[in-house]
Amino acid sequence: GTIVEGEDVITQMNEAYVDEDGRPYQDIRIHHTIVLHDPFPDPGELPVPPRSPSPPLHVVESDRLAVGEVINKLAGHTTEEVVEFIEEKELKANTQMLEIIGDIPDADVKPPEDVLFVCKLNPVTTSDDLEIIFSRFGPIESCEV
C-alpha cells in the first residue's frame, strides 16, 4: 500500500531506539487505521465490526516497555540526589564535548595526583604569583599560566 497521510507517525517509528536485532525497546502499536481508498469490492455478506479487534494476550504481553510506559530514573530520589545525577550527566557531556573538539585526548583521562588545575584567573596573574600563593601548601615542582 501507499501512505498518503500520517508520515510523521512513520518518522517517529523510524526514530525509535532499537536493540542490536533492530527491535524497538518500547513496543509500538498501531491502534487505528483508516482505509481512504479500497479499490476492491467488498463481498456482500462481509460483516463490518464496530471497532478493530483487540490483540491476543500473548501479543500484548512483552518483555519490552509497554506502549506509553515512561522510565523515570529520578522518581523516588531526594532533591540532592537528583541535582547530583544531573551534574554528573552534564559533566560527562562536557567532557565528551572536549574530547570531540580535541581539547583532551580521551574523555576518561585523569590528571596525575600531584597536579592542580586552577581556572578563571585574573588575566594579570603570573606563574610567580601562583607559586607564592601555593608554596605555603608544599613544594612547587613547576607552575605555568
C-alpha positions in Angstrom: 0.0 0.0 0.0 0.9 3.6 0.0 0.9 6.0 2.9 -1.0 9.2 2.0 -1.4 10.7 5.5 0.5 10.3 8.8 4.1 10.2 7.6 5.0 11.9 10.9 4.0 8.6 12.6 6.3 6.6 10.3 9.1 9.1 11.1 8.5 8.5 14.9 8.6 4.8 14.3 11.9 5.1 12.4 13.4 7.2 15.2 12.6 4.7 17.9 15.6 3.3 19.8 16.2 -0.4 18.8 18.4 -3.2 20.1 21.1 -5.0 18.0 18.4 -7.0 16.2 16.5 -3.9 15.1 13.7 -4.5 17.6 12.4 -1.4 19.4 13.0 -1.2 23.2 9.5 0.1 23.6 6.5 -1.6 22.0 5.0 0.2 19.0 1.3 -0.4 18.5 -0.9 0.9 15.7 -4.3 1.4 17.4 -6.3 2.5 14.5 -6.1 2.8 10.7 -8.4 4.3 8.1 -8.5 3.0 4.6 -9.0 6.0 2.4 -9.5 4.1 -0.8 -10.2 0.4 -1.3 -10.1 -0.5 -5.0 -11.6 -3.9 -4.3 -15.3 -4.5 -3.9 -16.4 -6.0 -0.5 -18.2 -9.3 -0.5 -21.9 -8.9 0.0 -22.1 -10.9 3.3 -19.0 -9.2 4.9 -19.8 -8.1 8.5 -18.4 -4.8 9.5 -17.3 -4.8 13.1 -17.8 -1.6 15.2 -14.1 -1.5 16.1 -10.9 -3.2 15.4 -10.4 -6.5 17.3 -8.2 -6.4 20.4 -4.8 -8.1 20.0 -4.3 -11.6 21.6 -2.8 -11.6 25.2 0.4 -13.2 24.0 1.0 -10.2 21.7 0.3 -7.6 24.4 2.5 -9.3 27.0 6.1 -8.4 26.2 9.5 -8.1 27.7 9.7 -4.6 26.3 8.5 -1.3 27.6 4.7 -1.1 27.3 3.2 1.5 25.0 3.2 4.8 26.8 5.3 3.5 29.7 7.9 6.0 30.8 11.1 5.3 32.7 11.8 8.0 35.3 15.2 7.3 36.8 14.8 10.2 39.1 11.5 9.1 40.7 11.8 8.3 44.4 15.1 10.2 44.9 15.8 13.2 47.0 16.4 16.7 45.6 20.1 16.4 46.4 20.4 13.1 44.6 18.6 14.5 41.5 20.9 17.5 41.5 23.9 15.2 41.8 22.7 13.0 39.0 22.1 16.0 36.7 25.5 17.4 37.5 27.2 14.1 36.7 25.4 13.9 33.4 26.4 17.5 32.5 30.0 16.8 33.5 30.1 13.7 31.3 28.5 15.6 28.3 31.0 18.4 28.7 33.9 16.0 28.9 32.8 14.3 25.8 32.5 17.6 24.0 36.1 18.5 25.0 37.2 15.2 23.6 35.3 15.7 20.3 36.8 19.2 19.7 40.2 17.9 20.6 41.0 19.7 23.8 41.6 16.4 25.7 42.9 13.2 24.2 40.3 10.9 25.9 37.1 11.6 27.9 38.4 9.3 30.7 41.8 10.9 31.0 42.6 11.9 34.6 45.4 14.3 35.7 48.2 13.0 37.9 47.6 13.2 41.7 50.2 15.9 42.1 48.7 18.3 39.5 46.5 21.2 40.5 44.4 22.9 37.8 43.3 26.5 38.6 40.9 28.3 36.3 39.2 31.7 36.0 42.3 33.6 37.0 42.7 37.3 36.7 44.4 38.0 33.3 47.3 39.8 35.1 48.1 36.7 37.3 51.6 35.3 36.6 53.2 32.0 37.3 55.3 33.7 40.0 52.1 34.9 41.7 50.7 31.4 41.8 54.0 30.0 43.2 53.9 32.5 46.0 50.3 31.7 46.8 50.6 27.9 46.7 54.1 27.5 48.1 52.7 27.6 51.7 51.0 24.2 51.0 54.2 22.4 49.9 57.0 22.5 47.4 56.1 23.5 43.8 57.7 21.4 41.0 56.5 23.7 38.2 53.9 26.3 37.5 52.7 27.7 34.2 49.9 30.0 33.3 
